[in-house]
Amino acid sequence: MQILKEEIRNNILTAALSEFEQYGYAQSSMRRIASMAGMTTGNIYRYFKNKDDLFQALMGPAHEQFISYTIAIKEEIDKTFTIHSDEVFEYIKMVDETIVEMLKDSSVEIKILLTLSEGSAYASAKQDLISIVTQILEKVLMVSRETSNLDPQDRLSMQMLSVTIIEGMCLILRDYRDGATIKYLVDELLQVFSVGIAEKMGR
């Protein structure tokens, strides 16, 4: 019985996801992916033009969803005119809940996007997220202080916090796969930072 082309394609994608998670985009091998999928390297090119095409097929949907969700959060906060210090965690938790929700269905893809995509078209995924989170934190701080401008030191602080939060999330993704554990640790991470941000807002 001939295996359906869609089944072969899915076998390739499954093998590729495992390869990218283990080696990252830059060090992954089409030869190993083909072997894991049970076919010759030549056959894999009947389904995907090259490694980049294969990587985009896997990461594209998760990346688009990831960015659209975080932009939606920023737009929601942009509509806000007052934020009290005790509400900071609720706004940052919006980012947390979005990431955790995506991890339920795409934990491996998100892990690869944020930690293993160097050399690919998605190499800037982590920096893109850091930029969006920085904008969110800056907005929260500006609204709380009823100003449209932050001084350079405040902007530097928000950038540092964003980098640290996202790097922390990446470490959690690297070391854990269980969704409940990831959610708990991300919640704990954001809770700690929310306390610090709330304190900064009160200055």
N, C-alpha and C positions, 0 to 999 in steps of 0.2 A: 504494500500500500504506500503510495507516494505521500511524503510529508508535505503538507500545505505550505506555500511560500510564507504566509503570515506566521506560521509556527516556527519556521526557520529564522525569520526576522526577529521574533521574540526570543529565540534561543541566543541569537547574537547579542541582543540588547542585555539579556540577563548575564551573559558571560562578560560583556564589556563593563557593566556596572560593577561586577566583582573585581575586575582588573583595575578599573579606575580607583576604586576604593582602596585597593591594596598598594598600588604603585603611584597613584596620581596621574594626571594627564600626561605630563612631560615624559615620564618613564614607562608609560604603558606601551604594550607591544601588540600590534595587529596579529602577529603570528600566534602569540599566546591566546588572544581572544578567539581566534579561529579554532585553535586546538581545543580550547575549553568548550566551544560551541559544537565540536564534532565535525569540522569541515576543513577544507584546505584554505590557505590564505587567499588564493585566487578567487574562491567562491564568495568570500566575504565582500569583495569589491563589486559583486553583482548587486549587493543590497545597499552598500554605503561607499561613497566615492573615496573616502580617506578617513583617517582617525578623527579629524576635526568634524567631519560630517556625522560620524557616529557619536561623538561627544555632544554635539549640538542636539541630536535626536533625543538623547537622554536628559540633558541639562536644560534645554530651551524652555520646556513647559514649567519646570520648577522655578527657573530664574524669572520668567515673566510674572508668575504668580507672586513670587517673593517680593519683587520690586513694586508691583501694583498694590499689594497689601500695605507695604510700609509707606508708600506715597499717600495712600488713602488715610492712614493714621495722621500723617503730617497735615493733610488737608483738613481733617477733623479738628486738629489742634489749632490750625490757622483761623478757624471760625470762633475760637474761644477768646473772650475779652477779660475774664477774671479767673485766676487760679490761686487758691490758697495753699499754703505749705503742706497742709495735711492731705491735699489732693494729688500731690506730685506722684505718689506711688501708683495711683489709678491711671495716670497718663502713660507712665513708663510701662505699666503692666499691659497696656494695649499692645505694645511691641512684643512683650513676652508672650501674650496669648496668641498673637498672630504666628510667631515662630513655632510655638509648641503645637498649634493646630496643624501647621504645615508638616511638622516632624512626624505626625501620626501617619501620614501617607507617603512622605518623601524624605525620611530621615537620612538615608544614604546619599540621596541627591543633594540635599542641603549641606551635608558634611563635605561632600566633594566640592561643591560650589565655593564654600567658604574657606576650605583648607587645602584642597588638592587640585585646583584648577590653573595653577601657574603654567604659562605657555599657551593657554587656550584663549578663545575669544571671550571667555568669562573670567579671565584672570583678575579683573577689577571688581568682581562681585562683592568681596569683603569690604573693599574701600568704598564702594557705592553704598553699602549698608551703613558703614561708619558715617559717611557724609549725611545720610538721611537722619540717622539717630542724632548727630550733632545739631542739625537744623531743628529737630524736635525739642532737644534740650535747650537750645538757645531761645526758641519760641516760648517755652515754659518759663524761662527766667525773665524774658522781656515782659511777658504778660504780668508775671508776679510783681515786677518792679514798675509797671506802668510806664515803660519806656520803649522807644522804637530802635534804640541803639544800645549795644553793650560795649564796654571798654575792651581793649585788646586782651587784658588779663582774663576777663570773664570768658571771652571766646576761646582762649587757649585752654582754660579749665574745662569747658564743655567738650572741646575736641579731645582732651586727655581722657575725660570720663567716657566718652563714646568709644574710643579705641580700647580702653580697658574693659568695658562691658562686652564688646563684641569679641575681643580676644578671649575673655573668660568663657563666653558661650562656645567659642571654637574649641577650647580645651575640654569642655564638657562633652561636646559632640565627638571629639576624638577618642575620649576615654570610656564613654558609655553608649549603649544602644537601646536600653530599655526606656520606653517612652515615659513611664511614671517617674523613673529616676531622673531623667533629663529635665522633666517639668519641675520636679522638686528643687533640683540644683539651680536651674535658671531662675526660679522664683526667689530662692535664697540670695542669689547673686544680685538680682535687681532690688530686692528689699534693702540690702546693705547700701547700695548706691543711692536709693531713693531717700534714705535717712540723711545722707551727706548732702544731696541736692536740696532737700527741704531746709536743712540748716543754712546752706549758702543763700537760699532765697530769703531767709529771715534776717540776713545781715543788713 
